[in-house]
Amino acid sequence: MRFYKEIFEMIVMGMGAIGTVVSIFVGLDKINSTLKEQRFSNRLELADDMINEYISLSEEASKAVLYIIAESNGYANECQSLADSPRKHASQLEKIKKKIMAYGSTELVNLFFDSYNDVRIKVESDANDFDSFKSYFYYMPLIASYIKYDLTGEIVNPSIFYNSIMTELKELEKAQGMENFHSEMINTNNLLIQKYHLSKGFIWLED
């Protein structure tokens, strides 16, 4: 009887050990799952923050160009509400640049810096007309769309950002000399997709 009792106790102890190991593995799996969910949640929050910052940048960029042109044509006094926009735009541009360098993929970094370098050259050369800054604006809907894709994996067509959210940018269509702004933006968007070998999901789609 004593022999069977010892065997029984050994079996019970073995089952207890197995249960402990299983519990540890289940616990680790739950922790890993929670960490993955947290990381994904953090990326969603980061995507929202970066997109909102870039939308704000596009608004200040539009205002900044309007003020630069007004100033060069001698009617800056009529646009004093826009006077601080060039400074705000420059500040926001540097902030978003650092985030894209830190979190962006190679494609996003290349796309952004193509635009960034272009506008820096124009500003440093004291450009003061719409034509000089057009190419900078043409990148914006695609960059906003790619920020979201980069961080969430979801493709939102650039036209949605332009038509629904980038209201200040869309207002530039009404400015004198900007009659072809919309069609040229679409063409540039689609050429950039080819240049950087991006998904066809970013090809501009109108409603």
PABAVEX-523854 format. One line per 2 residues: number of its first residue (from 1); for each residue x, y, z of N, C-alpha, C, O. Coordinates in Angstrom, 1 decimal. Each point is the difference from the previous one (the first is absolute). Example, Ala and Ser with C-alpha at 12.3 -4.5 7.8 and 13.67 -1.06 7.14 Angstrom:
2
1	13.2:-5.7:7.8:-0.9:1.2:0.0:0.9:1.2:0.0:1.0:0.0:0.7 | -1.4:1.1:-1.4:0.9:1.1:0.0:-0.8:1.1:0.8:0.5:1.1:0.1
//
This chain:
207
1	0.8:-1.2:0.0:-0.8:1.2:0.0:0.9:1.3:0.0:-0.3:0.9:-0.7 | 1.3:-1.0:1.5:0.9:1.1:0.1:0.6:0.3:-1.4:0.2:1.2:-0.4
3	0.1:-2.2:-0.4:0.6:0.1:-1.3:-0.9:0.8:-0.9:0.4:0.9:-0.7 | -1.7:-1.4:0.7:-1.0:0.7:-0.9:-0.3:1.4:0.5:-0.3:0.9:-0.9
5	0.4:-0.6:2.2:-0.2:1.3:0.5:1.1:0.9:-0.5:-0.3:1.2:-0.4 | 1.5:-1.7:0.4:1.1:0.9:-0.5:-0.1:0.3:-1.5:0.2:1.1:-0.5
7	-0.6:-2.2:-0.3:-0.3:0.2:-1.4:-1.0:1.0:-0.2:0.1:0.9:-0.9 | -1.2:-1.0:1.6:-1.1:1.0:-0.1:0.4:1.4:0.3:-0.3:0.9:-0.7
9	1.1:-0.7:1.7:0.5:1.3:0.4:0.9:0.5:-1.1:0.0:1.2:-0.3 | 0.8:-2.0:-0.3:0.9:0.4:-1.1:-0.8:0.4:-1.2:0.4:1.0:-0.7
11	-1.5:-1.7:0.4:-0.8:0.4:-1.1:-0.7:1.3:0.2:0.0:0.9:-0.9 | -0.5:-0.7:2.2:-0.6:1.3:0.3:1.0:1.1:-0.1:-0.3:1.1:-0.5
13	1.5:-1.3:1.0:1.0:1.0:-0.1:0.4:0.3:-1.4:0.2:1.2:-0.4 | -0.1:-2.2:-0.5:0.3:0.2:-1.4:-1.1:0.8:-0.7:0.3:0.9:-0.8
15	-1.6:-1.3:1.1:-1.1:0.8:-0.6:0.0:1.4:0.5:-0.3:0.9:-0.8 | 0.7:-0.6:2.0:0.1:1.3:0.5:1.1:0.8:-0.7:-0.2:1.2:-0.3
17	1.3:-1.9:0.1:1.1:0.7:-0.7:-0.4:0.3:-1.5:0.3:1.1:-0.5 | -0.9:-2.0:-0.1:-0.5:0.2:-1.4:-1.0:1.2:0.0:0.1:0.8:-0.9
19	-1.0:-0.8:1.9:-1.0:1.1:0.1:0.7:1.4:0.1:-0.4:1.0:-0.5 | 1.5:-1.1:1.3:0.7:1.3:0.3:0.7:0.5:-1.3:0.0:1.2:-0.4
21	0.6:-2.2:-0.4:0.7:0.4:-1.2:-1.0:0.5:-1.0:0.2:1.0:-0.7 | -1.4:-1.7:0.6:-1.1:0.5:-0.9:-0.4:1.4:0.3:-0.2:0.8:-0.8
23	0.0:-0.6:2.1:-0.5:1.3:0.5:1.1:1.1:-0.4:-0.4:1.1:-0.4 | 1.6:-1.4:0.5:1.1:0.9:-0.3:-0.1:0.4:-1.5:0.1:1.1:-0.4
25	-0.2:-2.2:-0.4:-0.1:0.2:-1.5:-1.2:0.9:-0.3:0.1:0.8:-0.9 | -1.2:-1.2:1.5:-1.3:0.8:-0.3:0.2:1.4:0.4:-0.4:1.0:-0.7
27	1.0:-0.8:1.9:0.3:1.4:0.5:0.9:0.8:-0.9:-0.3:1.1:-0.3 | 1.3:-1.8:-0.2:1.0:0.7:-0.9:-0.7:0.3:-1.3:0.2:1.1:-0.6
29	-1.1:-2.0:0.1:-0.7:0.3:-1.2:-0.9:1.2:0.1:-0.1:0.8:-0.9 | -0.6:-0.7:2.0:-0.9:1.1:0.3:0.8:1.3:0.1:-0.4:1.1:-0.5
31	1.6:-1.1:1.1:0.8:1.1:0.1:0.5:0.5:-1.4:0.0:1.2:-0.3 | 0.4:-2.2:-0.5:0.5:0.3:-1.4:-1.2:0.6:-0.8:0.2:1.0:-0.8
33	-1.4:-1.6:1.0:-1.1:0.5:-0.7:-0.4:1.5:0.4:-0.3:0.8:-0.8 | 0.4:-0.6:2.1:-0.3:1.3:0.5:1.0:1.1:-0.5:-0.3:1.1:-0.4
35	1.6:-1.6:0.4:1.1:0.9:-0.5:-0.2:0.4:-1.5:0.2:1.1:-0.4 | -0.6:-2.2:-0.4:-0.3:0.3:-1.4:-1.1:1.0:-0.2:0.1:0.9:-0.8
37	-1.2:-1.1:1.6:-1.1:0.9:-0.1:0.4:1.4:0.4:-0.5:1.0:-0.6 | 1.3:-0.9:1.7:0.5:1.3:0.4:0.8:0.7:-1.0:-0.1:1.2:-0.3
39	1.0:-2.0:-0.4:0.9:0.6:-1.0:-0.9:0.4:-1.2:0.3:1.1:-0.5 | -1.3:-1.8:0.1:-0.9:0.4:-1.1:-0.7:1.2:0.4:-0.2:0.9:-0.8
41	-0.3:-0.8:2.0:-0.8:1.1:0.5:0.9:1.3:0.0:-0.4:1.0:-0.4 | 1.7:-1.2:0.8:0.9:1.1:0.0:0.3:0.5:-1.4:0.1:1.2:-0.2
43	0.0:-2.1:-0.8:0.2:0.4:-1.4:-1.2:0.7:-0.5:0.1:0.9:-0.8 | -1.3:-1.3:1.2:-1.2:0.7:-0.5:0.0:1.4:0.6:-0.4:1.0:-0.7
45	0.7:-0.8:2.0:0.1:1.3:0.6:1.1:0.9:-0.7:-0.2:1.1:-0.3 | 1.3:-1.8:0.0:1.1:0.8:-0.7:-0.4:0.4:-1.4:0.2:1.1:-0.4
47	-0.9:-2.0:-0.3:-0.5:0.3:-1.3:-1.0:1.2:0.0:0.1:0.9:-0.8 | -1.0:-0.9:1.8:-1.0:1.1:0.1:0.8:1.3:0.3:-0.3:1.0:-0.6
49	1.2:-1.1:1.5:0.8:1.3:0.4:0.7:0.5:-1.3:0.0:1.2:-0.2 | 0.7:-2.1:-0.5:0.8:0.5:-1.1:-0.8:0.5:-1.2:0.3:0.9:-0.6
51	-1.5:-1.6:0.4:-0.9:0.5:-1.1:-0.5:1.3:0.4:-0.1:0.9:-0.9 | -0.4:-0.7:2.1:-0.5:1.3:0.5:1.1:1.1:-0.1:-0.3:1.1:-0.5
53	1.5:-1.4:0.8:1.1:0.9:-0.1:0.2:0.4:-1.4:0.3:1.1:-0.4 | -0.3:-2.1:-0.5:0.2:0.3:-1.4:-1.1:0.8:-0.7:0.3:0.8:-0.8
55	-1.5:-1.1:1.2:-1.2:0.8:-0.5:0.2:1.4:0.5:-0.2:0.9:-0.8 | 0.6:-0.7:2.0:0.2:1.4:0.5:1.1:0.6:-0.7:0.0:1.2:-0.3
57	1.1:-1.9:-0.1:1.1:0.5:-0.7:-0.5:0.5:-1.4:0.4:1.1:-0.5 | -1.2:-1.9:-0.2:-0.5:0.4:-1.3:-0.9:1.3:0.1:0.1:0.8:-0.9
59	-0.8:-0.7:2.0:-0.8:1.3:0.2:0.9:1.2:0.1:-0.2:1.0:-0.6 | 1.3:-1.2:1.5:0.9:1.2:0.2:0.8:0.2:-1.3:0.3:1.2:-0.3
61	0.0:-2.2:-0.5:0.8:0.2:-1.2:-0.9:0.8:-1.0:0.6:0.9:-0.7 | -1.9:-1.2:0.6:-0.8:0.7:-0.9:-0.1:1.5:0.4:0.1:0.9:-0.8
63	-0.3:-0.7:2.1:-0.1:1.4:0.5:1.4:0.8:-0.2:0.0:1.1:-0.3 | 1.1:-1.9:0.6:1.3:0.6:-0.2:0.2:0.5:-1.4:0.6:1.1:-0.2
65	-0.9:-1.9:-0.8:0.2:0.4:-1.4:-0.9:1.2:-0.3:0.5:0.9:-0.7 | -1.7:-0.9:1.1:-0.9:1.1:-0.2:0.6:1.3:0.6:-0.1:1.1:-0.7
67	0.7:-1.2:1.8:0.6:1.2:0.7:1.2:0.4:-0.8:0.2:1.2:-0.2 | 0.7:-2.1:-0.1:1.2:0.3:-0.8:-0.3:0.8:-1.3:0.7:0.9:-0.3
69	-1.7:-1.4:-0.4:-0.4:0.6:-1.2:-0.6:1.4:0.2:0.3:1.0:-0.7 | -1.1:-0.9:1.8:-0.6:1.3:0.3:1.1:1.0:0.4:-0.1:1.2:-0.4
71	1.1:-1.7:1.1:1.1:0.9:0.4:0.8:0.5:-1.2:0.4:1.1:0.0 | -0.2:-2.0:-0.9:0.9:0.3:-1.2:-0.8:1.0:-0.9:0.6:0.7:-0.8
73	-1.9:-0.7:0.9:-0.8:0.9:-0.9:-0.5:1.2:0.7:-0.8:0.8:-0.5 | 1.3:-0.6:1.8:-0.3:1.3:0.6:-1.3:0.1:0.7:-0.4:1.1:0.4
75	-0.3:-2.2:-0.1:-1.3:0.1:0.7:0.0:-0.9:1.2:-1.0:-0.6:0.4 | 2.2:0.4:0.3:0.1:-0.8:1.2:-0.9:0.5:1.1:-0.5:-0.7:0.8
77	0.3:2.1:-0.7:-0.8:0.5:1.0:-1.5:-0.5:0.0:-0.6:0.0:1.0 | 0.2:-0.4:-2.2:-1.3:-0.6:-0.1:-0.1:-1.4:0.4:-1.1:-0.6:0.1
79	2.2:0.0:0.2:0.1:-1.5:0.4:0.7:-0.2:1.3:0.7:-1.0:0.2 | -0.8:2.0:0.7:0.7:-0.1:1.3:-0.3:-1.3:0.8:0.8:-0.4:0.8
81	-2.0:-0.1:-1.0:-0.4:-1.2:0.7:0.9:-1.2:-0.4:0.0:-1.1:0.7 | 0.6:1.2:-1.9:0.9:-1.1:-0.5:1.5:0.3:0.3:0.8:-0.8:-0.4
83	-0.5:1.9:1.0:1.4:0.4:0.1:0.9:-1.0:0.8:1.2:0.0:-0.3 | -1.8:-0.7:1.2:0.8:-0.9:0.8:0.1:-1.4:-0.7:0.7:-0.9:0.5
85	-1.4:0.7:-1.6:-0.1:-1.4:-0.6:1.3:-0.5:-0.5:0.3:-1.1:0.2 | 0.6:2.0:-0.8:1.3:-0.5:-0.5:0.8:-0.6:1.2:0.7:-1.1:-0.2
87	-0.7:1.8:1.3:0.8:-0.5:1.2:-0.6:-1.3:0.5:0.7:-1.0:0.3 | -2.1:0.9:-0.2:-0.6:-1.2:0.5:0.2:-1.1:-0.9:0.3:-1.2:0.4
89	-0.3:1.4:-1.7:0.2:-1.1:-1.0:1.4:-0.5:0.1:0.2:-1.2:0.0 | 0.8:2.1:0.1:1.4:-0.5:0.1:0.2:-0.8:1.3:0.7:-1.0:0.0
91	-1.3:1.4:1.1:0.1:-0.7:1.3:-0.6:-1.4:-0.1:0.5:-1.0:0.4 | -1.8:0.9:-1.0:-0.7:-1.2:-0.1:0.8:-1.0:-1.0:0.0:-1.2:0.2
93	0.5:1.8:-1.2:0.8:-0.8:-1.0:1.1:-0.7:0.6:0.3:-1.2:-0.2 | 0.5:1.8:1.1:1.1:-0.6:0.7:-0.4:-1.0:1.0:0.6:-1.1:0.1
95	-1.8:1.3:0.5:-0.5:-1.0:1.0:-0.4:-1.3:-0.7:0.4:-1.1:0.4 | -1.2:1.3:-1.5:-0.4:-1.2:-0.7:1.1:-0.7:-0.6:0.0:-1.3:-0.2
97	1.0:2.0:-0.3:1.2:-0.6:-0.6:0.7:-1.0:1.0:0.3:-1.1:-0.4 | -0.2:1.5:1.6:0.7:-0.8:1.0:-0.8:-1.3:0.3:0.5:-1.1:0.1
99	-1.9:1.2:-0.1:-0.8:-1.2:0.2:0.1:-0.9:-1.1:0.0:-1.3:0.1 | -0.1:1.8:-1.3:0.1:-0.9:-1.2:1.3:-0.7:-0.1:0.1:-1.1:-0.4
101	1.0:1.8:0.8:1.3:-0.6:0.0:0.1:-1.1:1.1:0.6:-1.0:-0.3 | -1.3:1.2:1.4:0.0:-1.0:1.1:-0.9:-1.2:-0.3:0.4:-1.1:0.3
103	-1.6:1.3:-0.9:-1.0:-1.1:-0.1:-0.3:-0.4:-1.5:-0.6:-1.0:-0.2 | 1.0:1.8:-0.8:-0.4:-0.3:-1.3:0.8:-1.1:-0.7:1.2:-0.2:0.3
105	-1.8:-0.4:-1.3:0.6:-1.0:-0.8:0.9:0.7:-1.0:0.0:1.2:-0.1 | 0.8:-1.9:-0.6:0.9:0.5:-1.1:-0.8:0.8:-1.0:0.4:1.1:-0.4
107	-1.5:-1.7:0.0:-0.9:0.7:-1.0:-0.5:1.3:0.5:0.0:1.0:-0.7 | -0.5:-1.0:1.9:-0.5:1.3:0.6:1.1:1.0:0.2:-0.2:1.2:-0.3
109	1.3:-1.6:0.8:1.1:0.9:0.2:0.4:0.7:-1.4:0.2:1.2:-0.1 | 0.0:-2.1:-0.9:0.4:0.5:-1.3:-1.1:1.0:-0.6:0.4:1.0:-0.5
111	-1.6:-1.4:0.7:-1.1:0.8:-0.5:-0.1:1.4:0.7:-0.1:1.0:-0.7 | 0.3:-1.1:2.0:-0.1:1.3:0.8:1.2:0.9:-0.3:-0.2:1.2:-0.2
113	1.4:-1.8:0.1:1.1:0.9:-0.2:0.2:0.5:-1.4:0.6:1.0:-0.3 | -1.3:-1.7:-0.7:-0.1:0.6:-1.3:-0.7:1.3:0.0:0.4:1.0:-0.6
115	-1.5:-1.0:1.4:-0.9:1.2:0.2:0.7:1.0:0.9:0.1:1.2:-0.4 | 0.5:-1.6:1.5:0.7:0.8:0.9:1.1:0.8:-0.6:0.1:1.2:0.1
117	0.8:-1.9:-0.8:1.1:0.7:-0.7:-0.4:1.0:-1.0:0.6:1.1:-0.2 | -1.7:-1.4:-0.5:-0.5:0.9:-1.0:-0.5:1.3:0.6:0.4:1.1:-0.5
119	-1.1:-1.2:1.6:-0.6:1.3:0.5:1.1:0.7:0.8:0.0:1.3:0.0 | 1.0:-1.9:0.5:1.1:0.7:0.7:0.8:0.8:-1.0:0.4:1.1:0.2
121	-0.2:-1.7:-1.4:0.7:0.8:-1.1:-0.8:1.2:-0.4:0.6:1.1:-0.2 | -1.9:-1.3:0.1:-0.8:1.1:-0.5:-0.1:1.2:1.1:0.1:1.1:-0.4
123	-0.1:-1.5:1.6:-0.1:1.0:1.1:1.4:0.7:0.1:0.0:1.3:0.1 | 1.1:-2.0:-0.2:1.3:0.6:0.1:0.3:0.9:-1.2:0.8:0.9:0.0
125	-1.5:-1.2:-1.2:0.3:0.9:-1.2:-1.0:1.1:0.0:-0.1:0.7:-1.0 | -0.7:-0.5:2.1:-1.0:1.1:0.1:-1.1:-0.1:-1.1:-0.4:1.1:-0.5
127	0.0:-2.3:0.1:-1.1:-0.1:-0.9:-1.2:0.7:0.5:-0.3:-0.1:1.2 | -0.5:0.7:-2.1:-1.1:0.8:0.5:-1.2:-0.1:-1.0:-0.8:0.9:-0.1
129	0.6:-2.1:-0.5:-1.1:-0.2:-0.9:-0.5:-1.4:0.1:0.7:-0.9:0.5 | -2.0:0.7:-0.9:-0.6:-1.3:0.2:0.7:-1.1:-0.8:0.2:-1.1:0.5
131	0.2:1.4:-1.7:0.7:-1.0:-0.8:1.2:-0.7:0.7:0.2:-1.2:-0.2 | 0.5:2.0:0.9:1.2:-0.5:0.7:-0.3:-1.0:1.1:0.8:-0.9:0.2
133	-2.0:1.0:0.4:-0.4:-0.9:1.1:-0.9:-1.1:-0.4:-0.4:-0.8:0.8 | -0.1:0.8:-2.0:-1.0:-1.0:-0.4:0.4:-1.4:0.3:-0.7:-0.8:0.5
135	2.0:0.5:-1.0:0.4:-1.4:0.2:0.0:-0.5:1.4:-0.2:-1.1:0.3 | 0.5:2.1:0.7:0.0:-0.4:1.4:-1.4:-0.4:0.4:-0.2:-1.0:0.8
137	-0.8:1.7:-1.2:-1.4:-0.3:0.3:-0.5:-1.3:-0.6:-0.8:-0.7:0.6 | 1.3:0.4:-1.8:-0.4:-1.2:-0.7:0.3:-1.3:0.7:-0.7:-1.0:-0.1
139	1.8:1.0:1.0:0.4:-1.1:0.7:-1.0:-0.3:1.2:-0.1:-1.2:0.5 | -0.5:2.2:0.0:-0.6:-0.1:1.3:-1.1:-1.0:0.2:0.1:-0.8:1.0
141	-1.1:0.6:-1.9:-1.0:-1.0:0.3:0.6:-1.4:0.0:-0.4:-0.9:0.8 | 1.4:0.6:-1.7:0.6:-1.3:0.0:0.9:-0.2:1.2:0.0:-1.2:0.6
143	0.7:2.2:-0.1:0.8:-0.2:1.2:-1.0:-0.3:1.2:0.3:-0.9:0.8 | -1.4:1.6:-0.6:-0.9:-0.2:1.0:-0.5:-1.5:0.0:-0.1:-0.6:1.0
145	-0.3:0.2:-2.2:-0.5:-1.3:-0.2:1.0:-1.1:0.3:-0.3:-1.0:0.6 | 1.6:1.3:-0.9:1.0:-1.0:0.2:0.4:0.0:1.5:0.5:-1.1:0.4
147	-0.6:2.2:0.3:0.3:-0.1:1.4:-1.0:-1.0:0.7:0.4:-0.8:0.8 | -1.7:0.9:-1.2:-1.0:-0.9:0.6:0.4:-1.5:-0.4:-0.1:-0.9:0.8
149	0.4:0.7:-2.1:0.3:-1.3:-0.4:1.3:-0.6:0.7:0.0:-1.1:0.4 | 1.0:2.0:-0.3:1.2:-0.4:0.7:-0.2:-0.6:1.4:0.7:-0.9:0.4
151	-1.6:1.6:0.3:-0.2:-0.4:1.4:-1.1:-0.9:0.3:0.0:-0.6:1.1 | -1.0:0.5:-2.0:-1.1:-0.9:0.3:-0.2:-1.1:-1.1:-0.8:-0.9:0.3
153	1.4:1.1:-1.4:-0.2:-1.0:-1.1:-1.3:0.2:-0.8:-0.3:-0.7:-0.9 | -0.4:1.8:1.2:-1.2:0.3:-0.7:0.2:1.1:-1.1:0.6:1.0:0.3
155	-1.0:-1.3:-1.5:0.1:1.0:-1.1:-1.2:0.8:-0.1:-1.1:-0.5:-0.2 | 1.2:1.8:0.4:-1.1:1.0:-0.2:0.4:0.8:-1.3:1.1:0.6:0.0
157	-1.9:-0.5:-1.0:0.3:0.7:-1.2:0.4:1.4:0.3:-0.7:0.7:0.7 | 1.7:-0.2:-1.3:0.4:1.4:0.2:-1.1:1.0:-0.3:0.0:1.1:0.6
159	-0.9:-1.4:-1.5:-1.0:0.9:-0.4:-1.0:0.3:1.2:-0.6:1.0:0.1 | 0.5:-2.0:0.8:-0.8:0.1:1.2:0.5:1.1:0.9:-0.7:0.8:0.6
161	2.1:-0.9:-0.4:0.6:1.0:0.9:-0.2:1.4:-0.6:-0.3:1.0:0.7 | 0.5:-0.9:-2.0:0.0:1.3:-0.7:-1.4:0.6:0.0:-0.2:1.1:0.4
163	-0.8:-1.9:-0.8:-1.4:0.5:-0.1:-0.7:0.1:1.3:-0.9:0.9:0.1 | 1.3:-1.6:0.9:-0.8:0.0:1.3:0.7:0.6:1.1:-0.7:0.6:0.9
165	2.0:-0.6:-0.8:0.7:0.5:1.2:0.9:1.2:-0.3:0.1:0.9:0.8 | 0.6:-0.9:-1.9:0.9:1.1:-0.3:-0.7:1.2:-0.7:0.3:0.4:-1.1
167	-1.2:0.2:1.9:-0.8:1.0:-0.5:0.8:1.3:-0.4:-0.4:0.6:-1.0 | 1.4:-0.2:1.8:0.8:1.2:-0.3:0.7:-0.3:-1.3:0.2:1.0:-0.8
169	0.3:-2.2:0.6:0.8:-0.3:-1.2:-0.9:0.1:-1.2:0.3:0.5:-1.1 | -1.5:-1.1:1.2:-1.0:0.0:-1.1:-0.4:1.4:-0.4:-0.3:0.3:-1.1
171	0.3:0.7:2.1:-0.3:1.4:-0.3:0.9:0.6:-1.0:-0.4:0.9:-0.7 | 1.6:-1.4:0.6:1.0:0.5:-1.0:-0.5:-0.1:-1.4:0.5:0.8:-0.9
173	-1.4:-1.7:0.6:-0.5:-0.2:-1.3:-0.7:1.3:-0.5:0.0:0.3:-1.2 | -0.5:0.5:2.1:-0.7:1.3:-0.3:0.9:1.1:-0.3:-0.4:1.1:-0.5
175	1.7:-1.2:0.8:0.9:1.1:-0.1:0.3:0.2:-1.5:0.0:-0.9:-0.8 | 0.3:2.2:0.5:0.3:0.4:-1.4:1.3:-0.8:-0.5:1.0:0.0:0.7
177	-1.1:-0.6:-1.9:1.2:-0.7:-0.5:0.0:-1.4:0.4:1.0:-0.8:-0.3 | -2.0:0.3:1.1:0.0:-1.4:0.5:-1.1:-0.8:-0.7:-0.5:-1.0:0.6
179	0.1:1.4:-1.8:-1.1:-0.7:-0.6:0.3:-1.5:-0.3:-0.9:-0.8:0.0 | 2.1:0.4:-0.2:0.4:-1.4:-0.2:0.5:-0.7:1.2:0.6:-1.1:-0.1
181	-0.7:1.8:1.3:0.6:-0.6:1.2:-0.5:-1.4:0.3:0.8:-0.9:0.3 | -2.1:0.7:-0.5:-0.6:-1.3:0.4:0.5:-1.1:-1.0:0.4:-1.1:0.5
183	-0.5:1.3:-1.8:0.4:-1.0:-0.9:1.5:-0.3:0.1:0.5:-1.1:-0.2 | 0.3:2.2:0.4:1.4:-0.2:0.1:0.4:-0.8:1.3:1.0:-0.8:0.0
185	-1.8:1.0:1.1:0.2:-0.8:1.2:-0.2:-1.4:-0.3:0.7:-0.9:0.5 | -1.8:0.5:-1.2:-0.3:-1.4:-0.3:1.1:-0.6:-0.8:0.4:-1.1:0.3
187	0.1:1.8:-1.3:1.0:-0.5:-0.9:1.3:-0.2:0.8:0.7:-1.1:-0.1 | -0.3:2.0:1.0:1.2:-0.1:0.8:-0.2:-1.2:1.0:1.0:-0.8:0.1
189	-2.1:0.7:0.5:-0.3:-1.1:0.9:0.3:-1.3:-0.6:0.7:-0.9:0.5 | -1.2:0.7:-1.7:0.1:-1.3:-0.7:1.4:-0.2:-0.5:0.5:-1.2:-0.1
191	0.2:2.2:-0.3:1.4:-0.1:-0.4:0.9:-0.4:1.2:1.0:-0.8:-0.2 | -1.3:1.3:1.4:0.8:-0.3:1.2:-0.2:-1.5:0.3:0.9:-0.6:0.5
193	-2.1:0.1:-0.7:-0.3:-1.4:0.3:1.0:-0.9:-0.9:0.5:-1.0:0.5 | -0.4:1.4:-1.7:0.9:-0.7:-0.9:1.5:0.1:0.4:0.7:-0.9:0.0
195	-0.4:2.2:0.3:1.4:0.3:0.4:0.5:-0.8:1.2:1.1:-0.5:0.0 | -2.0:0.4:1.0:0.4:-0.7:1.3:-0.6:-1.4:0.1:0.1:-0.7:1.0
197	-0.7:0.2:-2.1:-0.5:-1.4:-0.1:-1.0:-0.3:1.1:0.1:-1.0:0.7 | -1.0:2.0:-0.5:-1.0:-0.2:1.1:-1.2:-0.8:-0.5:-0.2:-0.2:-1.3
199	-0.6:-0.3:2.2:-1.2:-0.8:-0.4:-1.0:0.8:-0.9:-0.1:1.2:0.1 | -0.5:-1.9:-1.0:-1.0:0.6:-0.9:-1.2:0.6:0.8:-0.8:0.7:-0.6
201	0.7:-1.1:1.8:-1.1:0.5:0.9:0.1:1.5:0.2:-1.0:0.6:0.4 | 2.2:-0.1:-0.6:0.2:1.5:0.2:-0.3:0.8:-1.3:0.1:1.2:0.0
203	-0.4:-1.9:-1.1:-0.4:0.8:-1.2:-1.2:0.8:0.3:-1.0:-0.5:0.5 | 1.0:1.7:-0.9:-1.1:1.0:0.3:-1.3:-0.5:-0.6:-0.1:-0.3:-1.2
205	-0.9:0.2:2.1:-1.4:-0.3:-0.5:-0.9:1.1:0.4:-0.2:0.4:1.2 | -0.5:0.1:-2.2:-1.0:1.1:0.2:-1.4:-0.7:0.3:-0.2:-1.1:-0.5
207	-0.6:1.8:1.3:-1.4:-0.6:0.2:-0.8:0.0:-1.2:-1.1:-0.4:0.0
//
